[in-house]
Amino acid sequence: MRTDPLLEGLTPGRGAEAPDAGPEARRGGSRLVIHIDGAARGNPGPAGIGVMLDGGAGPVRTLYRYIGETTNNVAEYEALLLALREAQGLHPAGVRIRSDSELLVRQIQGRYRVKSPRLATLYAQARTLIQQLSTADCRFSIEHIGRELNRQADALANRAIDEALSALPNTRSRS
């Protein structure tokens, strides 16, 4: 078998394992820190979500999405759901969610009750995804951080809104 002399002596870098390497890879696998944010201009109003996945050496993936008109709290939950789904696909050994939404964090931690029926539905979806991560040997945690520590996720959420609104036809009449 012929080997490339340039590759001899190299060891696989971070994230070089196959995307679905399975439980063996997860035991010593990566840990993701995921910043999430939801934004709504007006409450309800045009809303976007931003998610930044960091594997320790910088962003692994950044995502943003316009989600239509809704409340800020719904946008925060939608950002969490997107983050959890993305994390599942990466099979990490650990996931730490960081959010500037105290309500979301305290509800997921079980410290606040979920009273809103709309949020209760999203909460149940999030709990299911968290349970699935746990079943796959992934440690989950969530923490509340100040807005100043969540600027990148906030910028992504607002970018989603800006791009969506700029794509709408201008309905103002000119005289």
TORZA-697907 format. One record per residue: residue in three letters; y negated, x, z negated of N, C-alpha, C in turn. Coordinates in steps of 0.02 Angstrom, whole numbers, always signed. Each point is the difference from the previous one (the first is absolute). Layout:
REM TORZA-697907
- ALA Y X Z Y X Z Y X Z
...
//
This chain:
REM TORZA-697907
- MET +59 +42 +0 -59 -42 +0 -62 +44 +0
- ARG -45 -16 +43 -62 +38 +6 -53 -29 -46
- THR -35 +43 -35 -54 -24 -44 -66 +28 +23
- ASP -51 -36 -13 -67 +21 +18 -24 +49 -53
- PRO -16 +63 +18 -20 +48 -50 -65 -20 -36
- LEU -40 -40 +31 -62 -22 -33 +14 -49 -57
- LEU +58 -33 +2 +16 -49 -51 +41 +29 -57
- GLU +27 +60 +8 +40 +30 -53 -43 +13 -61
- GLY +26 -15 -56 -35 +14 -62 -48 -55 -21
- LEU -9 -49 +43 -45 -55 -19 +39 -52 -39
- THR -32 -29 -48 +30 -55 -38 -36 -63 +18
- PRO +35 -56 -3 -34 -63 +17 -61 -11 -43
- GLY -52 -23 +30 -62 -15 -36 +3 -67 -33
- ARG -50 -16 -36 -6 -64 -33 +3 -56 +51
- GLY +41 -50 -13 +4 -57 +44 +42 +14 +62
- ALA +36 +58 +2 +39 +17 +59 +66 -38 +3
- GLU +22 -29 -55 +63 -36 +1 -6 -63 +42
- ALA +57 -26 +20 +1 -59 +42 -33 -58 -36
- PRO -33 -47 +37 -36 -55 -32 +44 -43 -45
- ASP +63 -11 +19 +43 -41 -42 +58 +42 -25
- ALA -16 +54 -34 +50 +47 -24 +45 -30 -54
- GLY -21 -53 -31 +42 -35 -48 -7 +24 -72
- PRO +42 -25 -44 -6 +13 -72 +2 +74 -18
- GLU +40 +40 +35 +5 +72 -17 -68 +33 +7
- ALA -35 -16 +54 -66 +29 +11 -50 -25 -52
- ARG +7 -62 -22 -48 -29 -47 +3 +34 -68
- ARG +58 +22 -22 +5 +27 -68 -48 +58 -11
- GLY -8 +42 +48 -49 +55 -6 -58 -11 +47
- GLY -7 -61 +24 -46 -16 +53 -73 -3 -20
- SER -37 -24 +46 -73 +0 -7 -24 -54 -48
- ARG -58 +13 -23 -35 -49 -42 -65 -17 +35
- LEU -11 -65 +8 -59 -23 +34 -52 -25 -50
- VAL -61 +19 +11 -57 -30 -34 -35 -42 +53
- ILE -6 -64 -13 -28 -45 +50 -63 -33 -27
- HIS -55 +13 +33 -63 -33 -16 -5 -63 +42
- ILE -17 -56 -33 -6 -63 +36 -67 -32 -15
- ASP -24 -40 +47 -60 -38 -13 -3 -60 +47
- GLY -27 -54 -25 -15 -59 +40 -74 -14 -6
- ALA -29 -23 +55 -72 -15 -1 -11 -66 +36
- ALA -46 -39 -27 -21 -63 +32 -75 -4 -3
- ARG -30 -15 +55 -73 -8 +3 -16 -73 -9
- GLY -18 -16 -60 -5 -70 -21 +66 -13 -37
- ASN +3 -52 -36 +62 -11 -37 +17 -74 -2
- PRO +32 -27 +51 +35 +35 +54 -47 +21 +56
- GLY +25 +45 +41 -36 +24 +58 +45 +45 +41
- PRO -28 +30 +53 +40 +46 +40 +28 +55 -45
- ALA +65 +13 +7 +32 +46 -47 +43 +52 +37
- GLY +5 +58 -32 +41 +54 +27 +37 +35 -57
- ILE +51 +37 +20 +38 +38 -49 +6 +72 +23
- GLY +2 +45 -49 +8 +71 +14 +52 +30 -44
- VAL +42 +43 +29 +54 +33 -37 +3 +73 +21
- MET +2 +44 -48 +7 +71 +15 +59 +28 -40
- LEU +51 +22 +36 +60 +28 -31 -9 +76 -2
- ASP +10 +29 -60 -8 +72 -9 +65 +27 -28
- GLY +28 +50 +35 +62 +31 -21 -10 +62 -43
- GLY -61 +14 -19 -14 +58 -42 -38 +55 +35
- ALA +9 +5 +65 -35 +51 +39 -52 -32 +45
- GLY -22 -60 -17 -49 -34 +40 +29 -65 +26
- PRO -43 -39 +34 +23 -65 +24 +60 +5 +47
- VAL +50 -39 -14 +59 -6 +43 -14 -51 +54
- ARG -34 -53 -21 -13 -55 +45 -59 -40 -26
- THR -44 -21 +45 -54 -45 -19 +7 -63 +43
- LEU -11 -56 -32 +8 -64 +34 -58 -45 -18
- TYR -21 -40 +47 -50 -51 -15 +12 -59 +46
- ARG -19 -58 -25 +15 -61 +37 -50 -54 -19
- TYR -23 -36 +50 -41 -59 -12 +47 -59 -15
- ILE -14 -38 -51 +45 -54 -19 -32 -70 +3
- GLY -58 -5 +33 -32 -65 +7 -43 -16 -60
- GLU -16 -64 -8 -44 -20 -55 +43 -17 -61
- THR -16 +32 -54 +36 -13 -63 -41 +28 -58
- THR +27 -3 -58 -34 +26 -60 +15 +74 -10
- ASN -40 +30 -40 +11 +71 -16 +67 +10 -36
- ASN +17 -45 -45 +64 +8 -36 +60 -5 +46
- VAL -3 -46 +48 +55 -5 +48 +3 +65 +41
- ALA -57 +26 +20 -2 +62 +38 +31 +58 -40
- GLU -13 +2 -64 +29 +53 -43 +77 -5 +1
- TYR +25 -61 -7 +73 -10 +1 +29 +17 +69
- GLU -35 -19 +53 +26 +16 +67 +3 +76 +10
- ALA -48 +36 -28 +2 +73 +4 +60 +28 -38
- LEU +14 -29 -58 +58 +22 -38 +65 -13 +38
- LEU +5 -59 +31 +61 -16 +38 +10 +47 +58
- LEU -54 +16 +36 +5 +47 +55 +23 +69 -25
- ALA -29 +21 -55 +18 +66 -29 +74 +2 -20
- LEU +24 -53 -31 +70 -1 -22 +48 -1 +60
- ARG -18 -37 +52 +43 -1 +60 +2 +69 +34
- GLU -57 +32 +3 -2 +67 +30 +40 +49 -42
- ALA -6 -5 -65 +38 +46 -45 +75 -9 +9
- GLN +22 -62 +8 +72 -11 +9 +27 +38 +60
- GLY -38 +3 +53 +22 +34 +60 +3 +75 -7
- LEU -34 +28 -49 -1 +72 -10 +52 +24 -51
- HIS +32 -45 -35 +52 +15 -49 -21 +53 -51
- PRO -55 -10 -33 -22 +51 -49 +39 -5 -65
- ALA -4 +53 -39 +30 +0 -67 -46 -33 -50
- GLY -64 -2 +16 -49 -31 -45 -60 -26 +38
- VAL -27 -56 -25 -60 -29 +29 -49 -15 -57
- ARG -60 +25 +7 -53 -16 -47 -56 -33 +39
- ILE -13 -63 -17 -54 -37 +32 -63 +10 -41
- ARG -55 +14 +34 -64 +7 -33 -48 -51 +31
- SER -30 -41 -43 -44 -54 +24 -60 -6 -46
- ASP -57 -20 +29 -59 -13 -42 -4 -73 -20
- SER +51 -40 +15 +2 -69 -21 +36 -6 -67
- GLU -39 -10 -52 +30 -6 -67 +45 -62 -3
- LEU -22 -54 +32 +40 -62 -2 +70 +13 +30
- LEU +2 +28 +59 +64 +13 +33 +44 +45 -42
- VAL -28 +55 -24 +39 +48 -39 +27 -32 -63
- ARG -41 -36 -36 +22 -30 -63 +51 -56 +13
- GLN -8 -36 +55 +50 -52 +15 +67 +32 +18
- ILE +0 +52 +40 +63 +32 +17 +32 +32 -62
- GLN -40 +25 -44 +26 +29 -63 +23 -53 -49
- GLY -14 -63 +14 +20 -55 -44 -47 -10 -59
- ARG -59 +30 +4 -48 -6 -55 -45 -61 +8
- TYR -11 -22 +62 -39 -61 +15 +47 -50 +33
- ARG -12 -64 -15 +37 -52 +34 -29 -11 +70
- VAL +43 -25 +45 -22 -17 +67 -9 -75 +1
- LYS -62 -22 +3 -14 -72 -4 -7 -32 +69
- SER -29 +36 +47 -12 -28 +67 +65 -8 +37
- PRO +13 -61 +28 +61 -10 +39 +6 +48 +60
- ARG -56 +13 +33 +2 +45 +57 +19 +71 -22
- LEU -31 +23 -55 +17 +66 -25 +71 +3 -28
- ALA +23 -56 -27 +69 -2 -27 +51 +13 +55
- THR -13 -27 +59 +45 +11 +57 +0 +75 +19
- LEU -59 +29 +4 -5 +71 +18 +29 +44 -56
- TYR -11 -20 -61 +27 +36 -58 +77 +2 +5
- ALA +29 -58 +14 +74 -4 +5 +26 +46 +56
- GLN -35 +1 +56 +20 +45 +55 -4 +73 -22
- ALA -54 +17 -36 -8 +69 -23 +56 +18 -50
- ARG +15 -45 -46 +53 +14 -49 +68 +10 +35
- THR +13 -38 +52 +62 +8 +38 +3 +70 +33
- LEU -55 +21 +31 -2 +65 +32 +6 +57 -52
- ILE -31 -9 -57 +4 +50 -53 +72 +5 -25
- GLN +32 -57 -8 +71 -1 -21 +44 +34 +52
- GLN -14 -11 +63 +40 +32 +53 -9 +76 -2
- LEU -61 +24 -14 -11 +72 -7 +40 +27 -59
- SER -2 -37 -55 +37 +21 -59 +74 +3 +13
- THR +26 -48 +35 +71 -2 +17 +19 +60 +44
- ALA -48 +25 +39 +12 +57 +44 -16 +66 -36
- ASP +3 +1 -67 -12 +61 -39 -70 +28 +7
- CYS -48 -43 +8 -70 +21 +6 -37 -22 -63
- ARG -32 +48 -31 -41 -17 -59 -67 -28 +22
- PHE -20 -54 -31 -63 -34 +18 -47 +0 -58
- SER -64 +13 +14 -52 -9 -50 -64 -22 +35
- ILE -43 -30 -38 -64 -23 +27 -53 +15 -52
- GLU -58 +22 +24 -54 +15 -47 -68 -22 +27
- HIS -42 -17 -46 -69 -19 +17 -43 +63 +1
- ILE -40 +6 +52 -45 +58 +5 -70 -27 +15
- GLY -49 +41 -11 -69 -19 +15 -12 -1 +75
- ARG -50 -38 +20 -15 -6 +72 -17 +68 +32
- GLU -30 +44 -41 -19 +65 +27 +60 +42 +19
- LEU +58 -17 -28 +62 +36 +17 +40 -34 +55
- ASN -28 -54 +26 +36 -39 +50 -41 -8 +64
- ARG -43 +47 +13 -46 -7 +56 +35 -2 +68
- GLN +53 +39 +8 +33 +1 +66 +33 -66 +16
- ALA +34 -30 -47 +32 -65 +12 -54 -53 +11
- ASP -55 +4 -37 -55 -47 +9 -29 +7 +71
- ALA -9 +62 +22 -28 +12 +67 +47 -29 +54
- LEU +65 +6 -10 +48 -27 +48 -4 -76 +2
- ALA -5 -32 -57 -4 -73 -3 -64 -24 +35
- ASN -55 +34 -13 -63 -19 +32 +0 +16 +75
- ARG +34 +53 +19 +6 +15 +72 +36 -56 +36
- ALA +52 -27 -31 +37 -56 +30 -47 -59 +12
- ILE -41 -15 -49 -47 -56 +7 -51 +15 +55
- ASP -29 +60 -3 -51 +19 +50 +27 -5 +71
- GLU +60 +27 +11 +28 -1 +67 +15 -72 +23
- ALA +24 -41 -45 +16 -69 +18 -64 -39 +16
- LEU -51 +10 -41 -62 -37 +11 -36 +24 +63
- SER +5 +64 +14 -34 +26 +61 +36 -23 +63
- ALA +62 -19 -5 +37 -23 +59 -14 -74 +15
- LEU -29 -35 -48 -16 -71 +12 -58 -6 +48
- PRO +1 -49 +43 -58 -10 +45 -61 -19 -41
- ASN -57 +23 +23 -63 -15 -33 -18 -72 +17
- THR -2 -43 -50 -13 -71 +11 -73 -19 -9
- ARG -41 +49 -16 -71 -16 -8 -31 -13 +69
- SER -42 -49 +1 -34 -15 +64 -63 +42 +5
- ARG -15 +19 +60 -61 +39 +13 -52 -45 +30
- SER -61 +5 -23 -53 -41 +30 -57 +43 +21
//
